[in-house]
Amino acid sequence: MAATLSLLALSACRSSGDTLAQPSNPIAVDVLIRGGSVYNGDALEPTVADVGVAGDRIVFVGKAPAGTTAGRTIDATGMAVTPGFIDAHTHADTDLLSDNASKRLNLAFVTQGVTTSVIGNDGYGGYDIAGQAERMRANPPGTNAAMFVGFGPVRQSQLANNNVAPTAQQLEAMKKLVAGAICQGAIGFSTGLYYTPQNFSTTEEVIEVAKAAAVHGVPYDSHIRDEQTRAGLPAAVAEALRIGREAGMPVHIAHIKALGADVQGMSGQLIKMVEDAQAAGQKVHADQYPWLASSTYLSAALIPAWANAGGRPALLQRFDDPAVQERLRAGIAENLRLRNGAAAVLIAAGNPKYVGKTLAQIAQASTRGDAVDATILVLRESENLVANFNQSEEDVRAFMKRPWVMTSSDSSPGHPRAVASFSQKYGEYVVRQKVISIGQFVNSSTSLTADSLGIVDRGRLKAGQFADIVVFDPARFKARASYTAPALLSEGIMLTMINGRAVVENDVPTNVAAGRALLRVPDPRLCPATKAATGSAKLALSPAMHDHAH
């Protein structure tokens, strides 16, 4: 391989912008990407330029200096060259921390150009950040990983799955766990206030716990408390804004949407709420997956929150409790209505007997033909993930156009968003519908995410940044996955490079695990006792929770 430039030498010969001045000695780079249409992450229009990579860093973006030699040259003529995509909201935790080397490669992500996966979302991130980082150092993942600490495991550590308020001592213990995780390198504090047991918390409890993270300047990320009722959805957005305001931290709204029959068309109201808060000086941003169907566990979608208290064993007992049948069945029926009915709920992953069937089809095949009975029947046997068709194209497009909404997958098994969210956004909303431009797509998938979540030295094609780079064919880049074939990998990726190493070439994975744990550097004044990773990673207390998505 060619000799690499030191960062010291790099800074010495840089002239202006990102291009190196003509040095007196020839430059040797490991990889030279020549003649592509470069979208640097900031500018919305491309420039035809070269990108030089030495080791794990970008050394120049612009015309290759005279005398440049390269260990390898890639002709990117006609291709789009962009920063590696950063997925703001994934549930790739289990794969990235797996003992299985094949799972750790995260092929569903790298084959659509994702170079960094944000994990710990929806409040499900473990609080032993140092342990997770140690696991990734010992067993490198396929993509980089930035980690949120989650409210769920923190609250469970003190209150299990119970619908109770914490004592002062328990509240203090939760705050110490969150503060410790931030000091270990977590990028922020995440909640999933829709989910048991997080939904048992009051706003005031969340604010107090969030304050332990706020002093570090990190964002508050939240799957808000309600996405599907006409009064509850704006109230949930208002709650997230209040938590950020009173705790004193930026707010990130997870997978922003208007979900279901009662709230479709409310995107304009929610956008106004966010932009009014921004105008008042509050930092607020959001992520979005480019699909009309959401995904979550069947129990989370259709069982009323009170009936999920105590976890699955308690729920199974309630199925046979005559005293709660009327209330339970009414709650399931109402949730079915809010989610567009039984025909809109597809079993996406779980029990093979039901995967690929809607609840309406399962009900029709049963003796009673009732969707509430079908829900209980399926859940008696096992938990399942569902794809729920519940969003309008108009709302999806409205959110996507906002300059504060970034790209995510909210990846979950059985849903095409796990393997094709970035390619879907490009193919459907850039190429076919022309809702946004290529430059807007790149910005919302790279620099916006890096800046909003505090991921440093990534998200831009710029000298000195880490060499996370994507080269894709603008005529071929698209999703192949669908709701009936959710595992088909994307196509049109000429190169995915992570930390200077090729992990995909011409749509074919190289099976190189080049990812790293991306730890936020703690402030020593706030984290004087921060120690290196020593233990194994503690994930969410419930394995099922850890794969959760919505």
FENRA-V331691 format. One line per field, one symbol per residue. ss: DSSP state (@ for helix, = for strand, . for the rest). psi: psi as a letter, one per 30 degrees, with the letter a starting at -180 (. if undefined). burial: # if it has 24 or more other ideal C-beta (glycine too) atoms within 12 Angstrom, else .. A space follows every 10 residues. Layout:
ss=???
psi=???
burial=???
//
This chain:
ss=......@@@@ @@@===..== .......=== =========. ......==== ====..==== ==......== =====....= ===.===... ..@@@@.... @@@@..@@@@ ...======. @@@.....@@ @@@@@@@@.. ...======= @@@@@@@@@. .......@@@ @@@@@@@@@@ @@@....=== ==.....@@@ ..@@@@@@@@ @@@@....== ===......@ @@@@@@@@@@ @@@@@@@... ===....... ......@@@@ @@@@@@@@@. ...=====.. ..=====@@@ @@..@@@@.. @@@@@@@@@. .@@@@@@@@@ @@@@@@@@.. .@@@=====. .......=@@ @@@@@..... @@@@@@@@@@ @...=====. ..@@@@@@@@ ....===... ......@@@@ @@@@@@@@@@ @@.....@@@ @@@@@.@@@@ @@@....... .....=..== ==.....=.. .......... =.======.. =====..==. ......==.. .......... .......... ..@@@@....
psi=llklklfeee eegkdlbgkk ljlfkkkkle kjjkgljjjf fekfklkkll kkkkbglkfl jakklkgklk ekkkjgkflk kllkkjjfjl hgeeefglfj eeeffhefef fggkfkkklg lgggklfiee eeeeeeeeik lellkkkkkk edeeeefegb gkilklleee eeeeeeeeee eeffgkfakk liffkkgfff lleeeeeeee ffeeffgllj kkjlfkgfke eeeeeeeeee eeeeeffhll kjjkikljjl effkfgeeee eeeefeeefg gkjklllkkh lfkakakeee efkkeeffkf aeeeeeeffg jffgeeeeee eeeeeeefgg lffgjkjekb jfffkfklee eeeeflefgk eeeeeeeefe elllklkjjg lkeeeeeeee fkfgklkleh kkkfkffffg eeeeeeeefe eefhelleee eeeffdeeee eeghjlglfl jkkflkijkk jljfffjlkf llffifgkll lgjekkkkhg kkfkkhgkkf gkjgllkjkk jljfffhfgk llkfllkjak fkeeefgkl.
burial=...##...## ..##...### ..#...#### ########## ###..##.## ########## #####..### .#.#.#..## ########## ########.. ...####### ########## ########## ######..## ########## #########. #....#...# #.###.#### ########## ########## #.#.###### ####.#.### #########. .######### #####.#.## ########## ####.##.## #.##..#... .######### ########## #####.###. ##.##..##. .......##. ######.### ##.####### ...##.#### .##....... #########. ..######## ##..###### ########## ########## ########## #...###### ########## ########## ########## ####..#### #.#..##### ########## ####..#.#. .######### .#....#..# ..#...#### ##.#######
//
